[in-house]
Amino acid sequence: MPEETKNALGDAMNLADDEDEDTQAHKYLFFRIGKESYGIGIRHVIEIIELQTISEVPEMPVYVKGVINLRGKVIPVVDLRLRFAMPERAYDDRTCIVVTEIDTSLVGLVVDTVEEVMEIPDERIEPPPRFRSVAAKDRYILGMGKVGDSVKILIDVEKVMRDGDGSAMGDIADAQSRAAGEPGVAVGAAGVAGVAGAAAGAGTA
């Protein structure tokens, strides 16, 4: 992984770990997908990890890439490029997985690269523009943050997981349940228990 990406990861996670929920309210983790930079609320971010082996789960939507085993927990992985209906891209040494918490479920989001954490107060965030024809990725825009002379796109990560052609959270719970029974996914007893709990939580959301 390039040194600048490692530094961005370290800075982002230091901010996430050191601050309480009230302080995190106006901070966003920015990452890049293609030429665009997107931000999600830092309060949803658990950690950021380098790309690792993803175990495929059969009969999942194309954007659900599979699951990873992160310290005994089976975590489903969603490729945000594909969720946004953007062209697929080969993963490289800059590709990261942003582990997020949606309600009580952990979900890994694959992004091209992580950039930085920025603070954007509410008064500097405008509602998303209204387009006559809305692209897949535009459905998930929370707002447009004004930072100096630039505009930052803020994403509603909860809507990313719930909106569109069926509930992504339902697909994720299904992936977790299937992974618990797949011999190719190495998990211990604690990991299987975690899967069951996460799937139950997603099913009642």
N, C-alpha and C positions, 0 to 999 in steps of 0.2 A: 504494500500500500504506500502511495507517495507520502512524503513527509508532511506536506501541507494538509493532506486529508487526515493524517493522524493527529495533527495539531488541532484541526477543527473538531474532531471527535472528542479530544480531551477537553477542549474549552467548553463544548456543549454539555458534556456530562458533568463537569465541575459546577456549571451554573445550575443544572437540574438537581444535583445532589445537595448543594449548599443553601438553597433558598426554599422558604416555605411557600405554601400554596398561594397566599395573597400576593407575594412578591412575583411569583411565576405568572400571575394572571395576564400580564401584558407582554410576556416574552414568547418568542416564536423561534422554532428551529427551522432554518431554511436549508433546502436541498435542491438539487438540480435534476430535472428530467428533460433531456434534449437541450434546447436553447433557453428554456424557461426556468425561473427560480420560483419555488413554492415554499410556503411556510405553514407549519402546524403548531398549535399551542404546546409549549414546552411541558405543560402539566400532564399531557398525554404520554410523554416520552419516558420510558423506563430506562432504556439504554440503547446504545448504538454499537453494533458489532460489525466486524468484517464479514464478507460473504463466506458462507460455509456450505458444506454439502446439504442439499435439499432433497429429501426423500419424496418422490412423487406419490400421489394418492390417486387411484383410478377414478374416473368419471367425475372429475371436478371441472368447474368452469376454467377457461384458459388462464384467467388472471390469478387463480389459486395455484401457485407453483408447487405446493406440497407442504411438508412440515420439516422443522429442524428440532434437534434435541439440544436444548440449552440448559446445561447443568441439571439434567433429569426431568425437565419440563418439555413436553411436546407442544411446540408453538407453530401454528399455521403461518404460511408466508404468502403474501399477496404482492404481485408485481404491479406497482402503481402505473407504469407505462401501459400495461395491458388493461388495467382497470379504467384508465382514461381513454381507451380505444386508440392508443398511439402505436406506431410500428414497433415491433419487438427489436431489441438490441442485445448483442452479445455482451455478457457480463465481463468486466475487466477488473484490474487491481484498484480502481476507484469505487466500484460498486459496494454499497453498504446496505445493511439491514437495520432499519429503525424499529426497535421493539416498542410497541405502544400498548397502552391499556385502554380498551374500549369497554365501558361498564366494568365488568369483572373479568373480561377475557383479554388475554395477551395475543397480539397479532404483530407479526413482522412485516414491515413494508420495505420492499426492495426499491432503492432509488439509485440514480446514476452516480451521484456523489453528494456528500454532506458539505455544506458551506459554512454557516455560522449561526449564532443565536443573536437575535436583535430584540430590543424593546420597542414596542409600538403602542403608545397609549390609545385608548378608545377614541379620543377626539380626533385622532389622525387616521382613523379607519372609515372609509366610505362604503356604502352598500355596493354590491357587485353590479356592473352594468347590465341592462336588460337587452338581450339580443333577440331578434325575430327568430333566428335559427340558433339553437343552443347545442354546442358540441358536448360530447360526453364529459370532458374534463371541466367544462364551464358550469355544469350542474352542481359541482361541489365547491364552488367559490363562496367563502364566508364573507370576504370583503377585500377591499383594496387599501393597503397600508401606504401612507405617504411618508417616505423617508428621504429628506433633502429634496433633490430634484427627481428622484426615482419613485416608481410605484411598485410595491411588492404584492404579489398575489397570495392571499391567505386562504387555506383550504379547511373546510369543515370535515375533519377526519371521521367524525361519527356518521355524517351523511355519506361519506365515501363507502362506509361499511354497511349502510342500510338502504341506500337509494338505488334506483336503476331497475334492471330486469330481474327482480327477485332480490331477496335480502342476502347480501354478502355474508352477514353474520350467520345466517342459516347454513350457507355453504361451508363456512369456517368450522362451525360446530360439527358438521357432517365429516369434514376432513379430519378433525381431531378424533372423532369416534372411530372412524375407519383406521386411522393410524395406530390406535391402541391395540387393534387386532392384527396389524400387519407385521409379519416376522422380520421384514427388512428394516423396521424402525426400532432401534435399540433404546428401550426405556426400562427403568426399574419400577418397582412397585409404587414408589412415590410419584414417579412420572405419570403412570397410568391413573393414579388417583387424581392427579392434577388435571389430566385430560377430562376425566368424567365430570369434575366440578366445573371446569370451564365450559364444557358443552352444555351442562345443565343451566348454567348462568346465562349463556347465549340464547338458549331455547326459551327462557322466560322473559328475555328483554323485549 
